[in-house]
């Protein structure tokens, strides 16, 4: 069902982003992958090798409106629009709230929430006109709770969950679905920053990507708008 669908994955150079690229590429999606720097994307390209076909890599700092605009223009020029947008990019500031200044606050909200809203705003109208589209917003277990020393991150993930819920309701019946996926801690480089938990118990990013692809592929009467992914062992 996803064969030939035009797909943009943000944060593609990260652990979950790479697995999303592998999974959706294997299903025949036309991939455009973005990360913050050319260097991170070069490393991703090396890791992917020839395992999946990628139409393009675009460096974009999602803290910057002009760079988001450039990313949108690149997508329009190279693929003529999108069928599937996966807002996966994220940052994870850890530490007491009072230790963070305005710059860290802005970065977290810009990358984790604002960029997802801006990219969605750019591509949803054409999806709605076409009568089919999928917006996947990667939230977190932190979208449902609050944890010490991750205050800014929790706030941003509460925001992305609220955005997903409201937009999915607004677009109901249009053929465009908005899906919020909220994993617990994942075995990725970012996951190693999670305080007070045992990394070996974390979720496999490959399984996470597979579940997301399964949900996106649903095109009948079943609708999954919100999914929480927990762990069999907590610790």
C-alpha positions in Angstrom: 0.0 0.0 0.0 2.9 2.3 0.6 4.7 1.6 -2.7 5.6 4.9 -4.4 4.4 7.1 -1.5 6.5 10.2 -1.1 7.9 10.3 2.4 9.9 12.9 4.4 11.5 11.7 7.6 13.0 14.4 9.9 15.7 13.5 12.4 16.7 10.7 10.0 20.3 10.6 11.2 19.2 9.5 14.7 18.7 6.0 15.9 14.9 5.8 15.4 15.1 7.9 12.2 17.5 5.5 10.6 15.3 2.5 11.4 12.3 4.4 10.0 14.2 5.0 6.8 15.1 1.4 6.5 11.6 0.2 7.2 9.7 2.6 4.9 12.3 2.3 2.2 11.9 -1.5 2.2 8.1 -0.9 1.7 8.8 1.0 -1.5 8.4 4.6 -0.2 10.2 7.4 -2.1 12.4 8.7 0.7 13.7 12.2 1.4 15.7 12.2 4.6 16.7 15.2 6.6 19.1 15.9 9.5 20.7 18.9 11.1 24.1 18.7 9.3 25.6 17.4 6.1 28.1 15.5 8.2 25.4 13.6 10.1 23.6 12.8 6.8 26.9 11.6 5.2 27.3 9.2 8.1 23.7 8.0 7.6 24.3 7.5 3.9 27.3 5.3 4.7 25.4 3.2 7.2 22.4 2.7 4.9 24.7 1.8 2.0 22.6 0.2 -0.7 20.1 -1.3 1.7 17.3 1.2 0.7 16.9 3.6 -2.1 16.9 7.3 -1.1 15.9 10.1 -3.4 17.6 12.8 -1.4 19.3 13.9 1.7 18.7 17.5 2.9 20.5 19.2 5.8 18.1 21.5 7.7 18.4 23.0 11.1 14.8 22.8 12.3 15.4 25.7 14.8 15.5 28.0 11.8 12.5 29.1 9.8 14.5 29.9 6.7 15.9 26.4 6.7 12.5 24.8 7.2 11.3 26.9 4.3 14.2 25.6 2.2 13.4 22.0 3.2 9.8 22.5 2.1 10.9 24.0 -1.2 13.3 21.1 -1.8 10.6 18.6 -1.2 8.2 20.4 -3.6 10.9 20.6 -6.3 12.2 17.1 -6.0 9.0 15.1 -5.3 6.1 17.5 -6.0 4.8 17.2 -2.5 4.3 14.5 0.2 2.0 11.7 1.0 3.7 10.8 4.3 5.4 13.1 6.8 7.2 11.6 9.8 8.0 14.3 12.3 10.7 12.4 14.2 13.4 15.0 14.9 13.9 15.8 18.6 16.3 17.0 21.2 16.4 15.8 24.8 17.7 18.4 27.4 18.4 16.7 30.7 19.0 18.6 34.0 17.2 20.8 36.5 14.8 23.3 34.9 16.5 26.2 36.5 19.8 25.4 34.9 18.5 26.0 31.4 18.4 29.4 29.8 16.1 30.8 27.1 18.3 29.4 24.3 17.8 25.8 25.5 14.1 26.4 26.0 13.7 27.8 22.5 15.7 25.0 20.9 13.6 22.2 22.5 10.3 23.8 21.6 11.5 24.7 18.1 12.8 21.3 17.2 10.3 19.0 19.1 7.1 21.0 18.5 7.3 24.1 16.3 9.1 22.5 13.3 6.5 19.7 13.2 3.7 22.2 13.2 5.3 24.2 10.4 6.1 21.2 8.2 2.6 19.8 8.7 1.1 23.2 7.8 3.1 23.3 4.6 2.0 19.8 3.3 -1.4 19.2 4.8 -3.4 21.3 2.3 -2.2 19.3 -0.7 -2.8 16.0 1.1 -6.3 17.1 1.9 -7.0 18.1 -1.7 -5.6 14.7 -2.8 -7.8 12.9 -0.3 -5.0 10.9 1.2 -2.1 11.6 3.6 -0.4 10.5 6.8 1.2 12.7 9.4 3.2 10.7 12.1 4.3 12.7 15.1 6.8 11.0 17.4 5.7 11.9 20.9 6.9 10.0 24.0 5.8 8.4 27.2 6.7 11.9 28.5 3.7 13.2 26.7 1.5 11.6 29.4 3.5 12.4 32.5 6.0 14.7 34.0 9.5 13.7 35.1 12.1 15.6 37.1 15.1 16.9 35.1 13.3 16.6 31.8 10.8 19.5 32.2 11.3 21.2 28.9 11.2 17.9 27.0 8.0 16.8 28.8 6.4 20.1 27.9 7.3 19.8 24.2 6.0 16.3 24.0 2.7 17.2 25.8 2.5 19.9 23.1 3.0 17.5 20.2 0.4 15.1 21.6 -2.1 17.9 21.9 -1.3 19.1 18.4 -1.8 15.6 17.0 -5.1 15.0 18.7 -6.6 18.3 17.7 -5.5 18.1 14.0 -6.6 14.5 13.7 -10.0 15.6 14.8 -10.0 18.5 12.4 -9.1 16.4 9.5 -11.4 13.4 10.2 -13.1 12.3 7.0 -10.6 14.0 4.7 -8.5 11.0 4.0 -5.6 12.5 6.0 -4.8 10.9 9.3 -2.6 12.3 12.1 -1.0 9.6 14.2 0.8 10.3 17.5 3.2 7.5 18.5 4.5 7.7 22.1 7.3 5.2 22.8 9.0 4.7 26.1 12.7 4.9 26.2 14.4 3.5 23.0 17.8 2.0 22.5 19.3 5.0 20.6 22.1 7.4 21.4 19.5 9.8 22.7 18.1 7.1 24.9 21.5 6.8 26.7 20.8 10.2 28.2 17.7 9.0 30.0 18.4 9.4 33.7 17.7 6.7 36.3 16.8 3.8 33.9 18.5 0.7 32.6 19.4 1.0 28.9 19.3 -2.7 28.3 15.5 -2.7 29.1 14.8 -0.1 26.4 12.6 -0.6 23.3 14.2 -1.9 20.1 14.0 0.9 17.5 13.5 -1.6 14.7 10.3 -2.9 16.4 9.2 0.7 16.9 9.6 1.5 13.2 7.8 -1.7 12.1 4.8 -0.9 14.3 4.7 2.6 12.9 4.7 1.3 9.3 1.9 -1.1 10.2 -0.3 1.7 11.5 0.5 4.0 8.6 -0.5 1.2 6.2 -4.0 0.9 7.6 -6.4 2.3 5.0 -9.8 0.8 5.9 -12.2 1.3 8.7 -9.7 0.8 11.5 -8.2 4.1 12.6 -5.2 4.3 15.1 -4.8 8.0 16.0 -2.7 7.5 19.1 -0.4 4.7 20.2 1.6 4.2 23.4 4.5 1.8 23.3 5.7 0.5 26.7 8.4 -1.9 27.8 8.0 -5.4 29.1 10.6 -4.7 31.8 10.8 -1.4 33.6 14.0 -0.3 35.3 
